[in-house]
Amino acid sequence: MDIAPILLVEDDFLIRATLAAYLRERGGFTIVEADDATEALAVIEAYPRLSILVTDIQIPGTLNGVGVAAAARRKWPDLPVLYVTGAWPRDGESTGGDKRDSYVEKPFEGSAILRRIRTMLHGADNPDFLT
């Protein structure tokens, strides 16, 4: 199956680099990295397709992770979004509660992110994707 790249938006270099390497090596995914909203929006503009957006909520730039997700969904309405964050949105701010959204709290294990991505992309009913 042809899987489009994953966009990983994380401003902490060590977290981003470690998670990107893990997803490449253990998951076989193509990962496009961005460390702020401006870079993420440039990737969204440049790429014809993404399989999933993995983003922190608090990122530098004019938009937070929720805003980046909204921009991505204007181009790809069915894009799944995995929020990987230690700071859930403040009261009155929401991710939209979309059924395609998921959330993993920091700190996390790379294996937890990989399992969640596989579940989001391929469904929980396929155990081959969960290992």
PyRosetta script that sets phi, psi and omega in degrees:
from pyrosetta import init, pose_from_sequence

init()
pose = pose_from_sequence("MDIAPILLVEDDFLIRATLAAYLRERGGFTIVEADDATEALAVIEAYPRLSILVTDIQIPGTLNGVGVAAAARRKWPDLPVLYVTGAWPRDGESTGGDKRDSYVEKPFEGSAILRRIRTMLHGADNPDFLT")
pose.set_psi(1, 137.7)
pose.set_omega(1, 179.6)
pose.set_phi(2, -86.5)
pose.set_psi(2, 112.1)
pose.set_omega(2, -179.9)
pose.set_phi(3, -103.0)
pose.set_psi(3, 126.4)
pose.set_omega(3, 176.8)
pose.set_phi(4, -68.1)
pose.set_psi(4, 162.7)
pose.set_omega(4, 179.1)
pose.set_phi(5, -61.1)
pose.set_psi(5, 156.5)
pose.set_omega(5, 172.5)
pose.set_phi(6, -100.2)
pose.set_psi(6, 132.6)
pose.set_omega(6, 173.6)
pose.set_phi(7, -94.1)
pose.set_psi(7, 119.9)
pose.set_omega(7, 179.0)
pose.set_phi(8, -109.8)
pose.set_psi(8, 115.6)
pose.set_omega(8, -178.8)
pose.set_phi(9, -113.0)
pose.set_psi(9, 111.9)
pose.set_omega(9, -177.3)
pose.set_phi(10, -155.2)
pose.set_psi(10, 125.9)
pose.set_omega(10, -176.7)
pose.set_phi(11, -83.5)
pose.set_psi(11, -18.3)
pose.set_omega(11, 177.4)
pose.set_phi(12, -81.6)
pose.set_psi(12, 111.9)
pose.set_omega(12, -173.6)
pose.set_phi(13, -56.4)
pose.set_psi(13, -45.9)
pose.set_omega(13, -176.8)
pose.set_phi(14, -64.4)
pose.set_psi(14, -42.5)
pose.set_omega(14, 178.0)
pose.set_phi(15, -63.6)
pose.set_psi(15, -47.7)
pose.set_omega(15, -177.9)
pose.set_phi(16, -62.0)
pose.set_psi(16, -49.2)
pose.set_omega(16, -177.0)
pose.set_phi(17, -64.9)
pose.set_psi(17, -41.6)
pose.set_omega(17, -179.8)
pose.set_phi(18, -66.3)
pose.set_psi(18, -46.2)
pose.set_omega(18, -179.7)
pose.set_phi(19, -66.9)
pose.set_psi(19, -41.9)
pose.set_omega(19, 178.9)
pose.set_phi(20, -60.6)
pose.set_psi(20, -45.4)
pose.set_omega(20, 179.2)
pose.set_phi(21, -62.6)
pose.set_psi(21, -42.4)
pose.set_omega(21, 179.7)
pose.set_phi(22, -62.4)
pose.set_psi(22, -46.0)
pose.set_omega(22, -178.6)
pose.set_phi(23, -67.2)
pose.set_psi(23, -32.7)
pose.set_omega(23, 176.1)
pose.set_phi(24, -68.9)
pose.set_psi(24, -49.8)
pose.set_omega(24, -173.8)
pose.set_phi(25, -74.4)
pose.set_psi(25, -46.9)
pose.set_omega(25, -175.4)
pose.set_phi(26, -88.9)
pose.set_psi(26, -29.1)
pose.set_omega(26, -177.2)
pose.set_phi(27, -101.7)
pose.set_psi(27, -17.6)
pose.set_omega(27, -178.2)
pose.set_phi(28, 73.5)
pose.set_psi(28, 18.0)
pose.set_omega(28, -177.5)
pose.set_phi(29, -86.5)
pose.set_psi(29, 152.9)
pose.set_omega(29, 167.2)
pose.set_phi(30, -88.3)
pose.set_psi(30, 126.0)
pose.set_omega(30, -177.1)
pose.set_phi(31, -116.3)
pose.set_psi(31, 129.4)
pose.set_omega(31, 172.7)
pose.set_phi(32, -108.5)
pose.set_psi(32, 125.0)
pose.set_omega(32, -174.6)
pose.set_phi(33, -102.4)
pose.set_psi(33, 143.8)
pose.set_omega(33, 173.0)
pose.set_phi(34, -140.4)
pose.set_psi(34, 140.5)
pose.set_omega(34, -179.3)
pose.set_phi(35, -106.4)
pose.set_psi(35, 0.6)
pose.set_omega(35, 176.0)
pose.set_phi(36, -156.9)
pose.set_psi(36, 175.8)
pose.set_omega(36, -176.8)
pose.set_phi(37, -63.2)
pose.set_psi(37, -38.2)
pose.set_omega(37, -179.0)
pose.set_phi(38, -61.9)
pose.set_psi(38, -47.3)
pose.set_omega(38, 177.6)
pose.set_phi(39, -63.5)
pose.set_psi(39, -40.9)
pose.set_omega(39, -180.0)
pose.set_phi(40, -62.4)
pose.set_psi(40, -43.7)
pose.set_omega(40, 179.5)
pose.set_phi(41, -65.2)
pose.set_psi(41, -34.7)
pose.set_omega(41, 177.1)
pose.set_phi(42, -65.1)
pose.set_psi(42, -40.1)
pose.set_omega(42, 177.7)
pose.set_phi(43, -64.8)
pose.set_psi(43, -45.2)
pose.set_omega(43, 179.2)
pose.set_phi(44, -58.1)
pose.set_psi(44, -41.7)
pose.set_omega(44, 179.2)
pose.set_phi(45, -67.0)
pose.set_psi(45, -39.3)
pose.set_omega(45, -171.7)
pose.set_phi(46, -81.0)
pose.set_psi(46, -32.4)
pose.set_omega(46, -172.6)
pose.set_phi(47, -89.3)
pose.set_psi(47, 140.2)
pose.set_omega(47, 177.9)
pose.set_phi(48, -76.6)
pose.set_psi(48, -18.7)
pose.set_omega(48, -175.2)
pose.set_phi(49, -162.2)
pose.set_psi(49, 144.5)
pose.set_omega(49, 169.6)
pose.set_phi(50, -131.0)
pose.set_psi(50, 150.5)
pose.set_omega(50, 178.5)
pose.set_phi(51, -89.4)
pose.set_psi(51, -33.3)
pose.set_omega(51, -178.8)
pose.set_phi(52, -161.7)
pose.set_psi(52, 150.9)
pose.set_omega(52, 173.1)
pose.set_phi(53, -107.8)
pose.set_psi(53, 124.7)
pose.set_omega(53, 174.6)
pose.set_phi(54, -113.8)
pose.set_psi(54, 116.6)
pose.set_omega(54, -174.0)
pose.set_phi(55, -141.6)
pose.set_psi(55, 145.0)
pose.set_omega(55, 167.8)
pose.set_phi(56, -73.8)
pose.set_psi(56, 157.4)
pose.set_omega(56, 177.1)
pose.set_phi(57, -80.9)
pose.set_psi(57, -46.8)
pose.set_omega(57, -178.0)
pose.set_phi(58, -93.4)
pose.set_psi(58, 104.5)
pose.set_omega(58, 177.9)
pose.set_phi(59, -131.6)
pose.set_psi(59, 153.3)
pose.set_omega(59, 177.7)
pose.set_phi(60, -67.3)
pose.set_psi(60, 152.1)
pose.set_omega(60, 176.4)
pose.set_phi(61, 122.6)
pose.set_psi(61, -175.8)
pose.set_omega(61, -177.2)
pose.set_phi(62, -76.4)
pose.set_psi(62, -17.9)
pose.set_omega(62, 178.2)
pose.set_phi(63, -121.9)
pose.set_psi(63, 151.7)
pose.set_omega(63, 169.7)
pose.set_phi(64, -92.7)
pose.set_psi(64, -174.3)
pose.set_omega(64, -178.1)
pose.set_phi(65, -60.4)
pose.set_psi(65, -34.4)
pose.set_omega(65, 178.3)
pose.set_phi(66, -65.4)
pose.set_psi(66, -40.5)
pose.set_omega(66, 178.1)
pose.set_phi(67, -67.1)
pose.set_psi(67, -38.3)
pose.set_omega(67, 176.6)
pose.set_phi(68, -63.6)
pose.set_psi(68, -41.6)
pose.set_omega(68, 178.5)
pose.set_phi(69, -62.2)
pose.set_psi(69, -41.6)
pose.set_omega(69, 179.0)
pose.set_phi(70, -62.9)
pose.set_psi(70, -41.0)
pose.set_omega(70, 178.5)
pose.set_phi(71, -64.2)
pose.set_psi(71, -42.1)
pose.set_omega(71, 178.9)
pose.set_phi(72, -64.0)
pose.set_psi(72, -37.8)
pose.set_omega(72, -178.5)
pose.set_phi(73, -74.8)
pose.set_psi(73, -16.6)
pose.set_omega(73, 172.0)
pose.set_phi(74, -67.8)
pose.set_psi(74, -32.2)
pose.set_omega(74, 178.8)
pose.set_phi(75, -87.8)
pose.set_psi(75, -40.9)
pose.set_omega(75, -178.4)
pose.set_phi(76, -128.0)
pose.set_psi(76, 88.3)
pose.set_omega(76, -174.1)
pose.set_phi(77, -57.6)
pose.set_psi(77, -26.1)
pose.set_omega(77, -177.5)
pose.set_phi(78, -99.2)
pose.set_psi(78, 12.7)
pose.set_omega(78, -177.4)
pose.set_phi(79, -65.0)
pose.set_psi(79, 124.9)
pose.set_omega(79, 173.6)
pose.set_phi(80, -73.1)
pose.set_psi(80, 146.0)
pose.set_omega(80, 179.6)
pose.set_phi(81, -127.6)
pose.set_psi(81, 127.7)
pose.set_omega(81, 174.5)
pose.set_phi(82, -110.9)
pose.set_psi(82, 114.5)
pose.set_omega(82, 176.7)
pose.set_phi(83, -88.5)
pose.set_psi(83, 121.6)
pose.set_omega(83, 179.2)
pose.set_phi(84, -116.7)
pose.set_psi(84, 102.0)
pose.set_omega(84, -169.4)
pose.set_phi(85, -154.8)
pose.set_psi(85, 157.5)
pose.set_omega(85, 172.3)
pose.set_phi(86, -101.7)
pose.set_psi(86, -2.1)
pose.set_omega(86, -176.1)
pose.set_phi(87, -131.0)
pose.set_psi(87, 94.4)
pose.set_omega(87, 176.9)
pose.set_phi(88, -65.9)
pose.set_psi(88, 152.4)
pose.set_omega(88, -177.5)
pose.set_phi(89, -52.7)
pose.set_psi(89, 148.7)
pose.set_omega(89, 178.2)
pose.set_phi(90, -66.5)
pose.set_psi(90, 165.1)
pose.set_omega(90, 176.1)
pose.set_phi(91, -54.2)
pose.set_psi(91, 137.6)
pose.set_omega(91, 179.9)
pose.set_phi(92, 87.8)
pose.set_psi(92, -14.3)
pose.set_omega(92, 177.9)
pose.set_phi(93, -107.9)
pose.set_psi(93, 137.0)
pose.set_omega(93, -175.2)
pose.set_phi(94, -137.6)
pose.set_psi(94, 157.7)
pose.set_omega(94, 172.1)
pose.set_phi(95, -85.4)
pose.set_psi(95, -3.1)
pose.set_omega(95, -178.5)
pose.set_phi(96, 97.5)
pose.set_psi(96, -13.1)
pose.set_omega(96, 178.3)
pose.set_phi(97, 61.3)
pose.set_psi(97, 28.4)
pose.set_omega(97, -177.7)
pose.set_phi(98, -65.5)
pose.set_psi(98, 140.0)
pose.set_omega(98, -178.7)
pose.set_phi(99, -64.4)
pose.set_psi(99, -17.4)
pose.set_omega(99, 177.6)
pose.set_phi(100, -84.9)
pose.set_psi(100, -7.1)
pose.set_omega(100, -178.6)
pose.set_phi(101, -85.9)
pose.set_psi(101, 149.4)
pose.set_omega(101, 172.6)
pose.set_phi(102, -142.7)
pose.set_psi(102, 168.4)
pose.set_omega(102, -173.8)
pose.set_phi(103, -144.0)
pose.set_psi(103, 133.2)
pose.set_omega(103, 171.7)
pose.set_phi(104, -127.9)
pose.set_psi(104, 128.6)
pose.set_omega(104, -177.1)
pose.set_phi(105, -84.9)
pose.set_psi(105, 141.5)
pose.set_omega(105, 172.1)
pose.set_phi(106, -79.7)
pose.set_psi(106, 147.1)
pose.set_omega(106, -4.6)
pose.set_phi(107, -75.4)
pose.set_psi(107, 155.2)
pose.set_omega(107, -176.8)
pose.set_phi(108, -139.7)
pose.set_psi(108, 165.7)
pose.set_omega(108, 172.8)
pose.set_phi(109, -97.8)
pose.set_psi(109, 143.3)
pose.set_omega(109, 177.2)
pose.set_phi(110, -56.3)
pose.set_psi(110, -35.6)
pose.set_omega(110, -179.6)
pose.set_phi(111, -63.2)
pose.set_psi(111, -33.6)
pose.set_omega(111, 178.0)
pose.set_phi(112, -66.6)
pose.set_psi(112, -39.3)
pose.set_omega(112, 178.7)
pose.set_phi(113, -68.0)
pose.set_psi(113, -43.9)
pose.set_omega(113, 179.9)
pose.set_phi(114, -61.0)
pose.set_psi(114, -45.6)
pose.set_omega(114, 178.0)
pose.set_phi(115, -60.6)
pose.set_psi(115, -42.9)
pose.set_omega(115, -178.3)
pose.set_phi(116, -65.6)
pose.set_psi(116, -42.5)
pose.set_omega(116, 178.1)
pose.set_phi(117, -61.3)
pose.set_psi(117, -46.4)
pose.set_omega(117, -179.8)
pose.set_phi(118, -61.7)
pose.set_psi(118, -40.5)
pose.set_omega(118, 177.7)
pose.set_phi(119, -64.1)
pose.set_psi(119, -43.7)
pose.set_omega(119, -178.6)
pose.set_phi(120, -65.4)
pose.set_psi(120, -37.5)
pose.set_omega(120, -177.4)
pose.set_phi(121, -81.6)
pose.set_psi(121, -35.6)
pose.set_omega(121, -170.3)
pose.set_phi(122, -119.2)
pose.set_psi(122, -7.0)
pose.set_omega(122, 179.1)
pose.set_phi(123, 90.9)
pose.set_psi(123, 149.5)
pose.set_omega(123, -178.0)
pose.set_phi(124, -74.4)
pose.set_psi(124, -12.8)
pose.set_omega(124, -176.3)
pose.set_phi(125, -83.4)
pose.set_psi(125, -1.1)
pose.set_omega(125, -178.5)
pose.set_phi(126, -112.7)
pose.set_psi(126, 94.4)
pose.set_omega(126, -174.8)
pose.set_phi(127, -64.1)
pose.set_psi(127, -20.6)
pose.set_omega(127, 178.8)
pose.set_phi(128, -63.4)
pose.set_psi(128, -24.8)
pose.set_omega(128, -177.9)
pose.set_phi(129, -90.0)
pose.set_psi(129, -5.2)
pose.set_omega(129, -173.7)
pose.set_phi(130, -98.2)
pose.set_psi(130, -0.8)
pose.set_omega(130, -178.4)
pose.set_phi(131, -98.6)
pose.dump_pdb("model.pdb")
